């Protein structure tokens, strides 16, 4: 297997990417009825994203494509974060380790809470600010 530091860095990159995808979708859907001229100058990168995604039927294409990408990112996150067989995690009792670590439940909770829910909550409150960055533009909108 890979060195633990590589897996650790990969997990965090994928969780951040997942968060940007989840929050980005919330923002792009929420900004559909908003006139783009209102934020064209104050949020130029968000304007580029919304201009592209809101054109024609691109929103439906974006949502479908993003969903496939989310499946891939979640799969890779859980693969990189899977516990090694017979690993001792923080000295937890065997039953706790079996329930949370060996079953993958801990990784699922980490993925959902860190990679999805927090981003969606933040994006719901600050839609323009959330997507006004080049990571969102290149790695979510263009991909």
C-alpha positions in Angstrom: 0.0 0.0 0.0 0.8 3.7 -0.1 2.6 5.5 2.6 0.2 6.8 5.3 1.2 10.4 4.6 0.1 10.0 1.0 -3.2 8.5 2.0 -3.7 11.3 4.6 -3.0 14.0 2.0 -5.2 12.3 -0.6 -8.1 12.0 1.9 -8.0 15.7 2.7 -7.7 16.8 -0.9 -10.7 14.6 -1.8 -12.8 15.8 1.1 -12.1 19.4 0.2 -12.9 18.7 -3.5 -16.1 16.9 -2.4 -17.1 19.9 -0.2 -16.5 22.3 -3.1 -18.7 20.1 -5.3 -21.5 19.8 -2.8 -21.5 23.4 -1.8 -21.0 24.5 -5.4 -24.1 22.7 -6.5 -26.1 24.3 -3.8 -24.9 27.7 -4.7 -25.4 27.3 -8.4 -28.9 26.0 -8.0 -29.7 28.8 -5.5 -28.3 31.5 -7.7 -30.4 30.5 -10.8 -33.1 33.2 -10.3 -30.7 35.9 -9.3 -29.7 38.4 -12.0 -26.1 38.0 -12.8 -25.5 41.8 -13.3 -26.0 42.2 -9.5 -22.7 40.3 -8.7 -20.8 40.5 -12.0 -18.3 43.1 -10.6 -18.2 42.1 -7.0 -17.8 38.3 -7.6 -16.2 37.9 -11.0 -15.2 34.2 -10.7 -18.7 33.3 -9.4 -20.1 35.2 -12.4 -18.0 33.0 -14.8 -19.3 29.8 -13.1 -22.9 30.8 -13.2 -22.7 32.2 -16.7 -21.5 28.9 -18.0 -23.7 26.6 -15.8 -26.9 28.6 -16.2 -26.7 28.7 -20.0 -29.2 26.4 -21.8 -29.6 23.0 -20.3 -26.1 23.0 -18.8 -27.5 22.9 -15.2 -28.9 19.5 -15.8 -25.6 18.3 -17.4 -23.7 19.8 -14.5 -25.8 18.0 -11.9 -25.5 14.6 -13.6 -21.8 15.0 -14.3 -21.1 16.2 -10.7 -23.0 13.2 -9.4 -20.7 10.8 -11.2 -17.7 12.7 -9.9 -19.1 12.6 -6.4 -19.4 8.8 -6.6 -15.8 8.6 -7.7 -14.5 10.9 -5.0 -16.4 9.2 -2.2 -15.2 5.8 -3.4 -11.5 7.0 -3.5 -11.9 8.7 -0.1 -13.2 5.5 1.5 -10.6 3.4 -0.2 -7.7 5.7 0.9 -9.2 5.9 4.5 -10.0 2.2 5.0 -8.5 0.7 8.1 -5.7 -1.8 7.9 -6.7 -5.3 9.0 -6.1 -5.9 12.8 -5.0 -2.3 13.3 -5.2 -0.8 16.8 -6.8 2.6 16.6 -6.3 4.8 19.7 -6.5 1.8 22.0 -10.3 1.5 21.4 -12.0 -1.7 22.7 -12.3 -4.4 20.1 -16.1 -4.1 19.8 -15.9 -0.3 19.2 -13.1 -0.8 16.6 -15.2 -3.4 14.8 -18.4 -1.3 14.8 -16.8 2.1 13.8 -13.5 1.4 12.1 -13.5 -2.0 10.5 -17.0 -1.6 9.2 -16.1 1.7 7.5 -18.7 3.6 9.5 -16.1 6.1 10.8 -15.0 6.9 7.2 -18.6 7.2 6.1 -19.4 9.7 8.9 -16.2 11.6 8.2 -17.1 11.8 4.5 -20.6 12.9 5.1 -20.0 15.4 7.9 -16.7 16.9 6.7 -17.0 16.6 3.0 -20.7 17.2 2.4 -22.9 18.7 5.2 -20.6 21.5 6.4 -20.0 22.7 2.8 -23.7 22.6 2.0 -24.6 24.6 5.2 -21.9 27.2 4.4 -22.9 27.5 0.8 -26.6 27.9 1.7 -25.6 31.0 3.7 -22.9 32.5 1.4 -23.6 31.3 -2.1 -21.6 33.9 -4.0 -18.6 33.8 -1.7 -18.6 30.0 -1.8 -18.2 29.7 -5.5 -16.1 32.8 -6.1 -12.8 30.9 -6.3 -10.8 29.3 -9.1 -10.8 25.9 -7.5 -14.6 25.8 -8.0 -14.3 27.2 -11.5 -11.7 24.8 -12.8 -12.2 21.6 -10.7 -16.0 21.6 -10.5 -17.5 23.8 -13.2 -15.1 22.9 -16.0 -14.5 19.3 -15.1 
